[in-house]
Amino acid sequence: MLRTVAARLVQIIGLVLAVAIVNFTLLHIAPGDAAVVIAGESGSGDPEVLDEIRALYGLDKPFINQFGSYLGRVATGDFGQSYRFNEPVTSLVRDRIGATVILGTTAILFAIIVGIAVGVYTARRPESWFSHLATVLALIGFSIPVFFLGIQLIILFASVLDWLPAGRMQDLRFEGNFIQQWIDIAEHLILPAFTLGVLYLAQYSRQTRASMLETLQSDFVRTARSKGLSERTVVYKHALRNAVIPVITLAGLQLGTILSGALIVETVFDWPGLGRLAFESVQARDAPVLLGLLMLSSILVILANLATDLVYRLIDPRIRVGGSAA
């Protein structure tokens, strides 16, 4: 396992460099002028002012010089200064990453736990009314646009029923102790976490059901039953351990791309996380912030893949470094 981690870390360096090249190039050739955006924030569009801004931020230099300067800063952990917020990108990310972690972790855990439970139950009773209902709901959950679901939930639970807050992470008028503060955050978290988790829940339940149906027909399951083991032991100790591997693959990949889903959800619910920051940065053509967020998202995807491989080896010892199974 240590050799696997070391080999993958070497690959990560090359992948991160490739991602940095692609991201910087795409933003560089995108239409628009960052100097105009910066000047617009200060209320000036004079050509001389624009030239001064380009010189100040190095926008007047050739592409290769800009990219070299960018790589040099990134290597030291400096992702530049935000054009819009006039703050270091690392500070902006540090201030907002906690909100996205709370939202994304809650949504993924909710989807995994409920999705696997529903998938196992429907696999054991594939012809039951609940199985058919779960199939229909999964198709709806997979097909419905995230922004549309979020808006409908706000209308129903925040506006009509007045059960839950419509948005933000906390009540602006909140006053209370630490426990009351987290209760308030939890109330604000329910709608956005459910909205973000529904899409994943639909995929996990369908994947678990299909994998369990196949595993329950395997020879080792029939052997376990022939030994007189209880159905609960056969299903949860033998079958589920093998059937859950594809779900872990799916969850690992989606954990790395959680920022892209959070962008829409955080915008709908005004959740103060990295997704909301990305949306605001796109509107303002804030290249340093976008580059920082894209780099962070790419690293998360790479690390999620590495973590998925390691979890494979913990769940199924047959999986070796070369990918063969004994």
Sequence and secondary structure as in RCSB ss.txt:
>XXXX:A:sequence
MLRTVAARLVQIIGLVLAVAIVNFTLLHIAPGDAAVVIAGESGSGDPEVLDEIRALYGLDKPFINQFGSYLGRVA
TGDFGQSYRFNEPVTSLVRDRIGATVILGTTAILFAIIVGIAVGVYTARRPESWFSHLATVLALIGFSIPVFFLG
IQLIILFASVLDWLPAGRMQDLRFEGNFIQQWIDIAEHLILPAFTLGVLYLAQYSRQTRASMLETLQSDFVRTAR
SKGLSERTVVYKHALRNAVIPVITLAGLQLGTILSGALIVETVFDWPGLGRLAFESVQARDAPVLLGLLMLSSIL
VILANLATDLVYRLIDPRIRVGGSAA
>XXXX:A:secstr
 HHHHHHHHHHHHHHHHHHHHHHHHHHHHSSS HHHHHHHHHT   HHHHHHHHHHHTTTS HHHHHHHHHHHHH
TT   B TTT SBHHHHHHHHHHHHHHHHHHHHHHHHHHHHHHHHHHHHSTTSHHHHHHHHHHHHHHHS HHHHH
HHHIIIIIIIS  S  SSSS TT    HHHHHHHHHHHHHHHHHHHHHHHHHHHHHHHHHHHHHHTTSHHHHHHH
HTT  HHHIIIIIIHHHHTHHHHHHHHHHHHTHHHHHHHHHHHTT  SHHHHHHHHHHHT HHHHHHHHHHHHHH
HHHHHHHHHHHHHHH TTB TTS B 
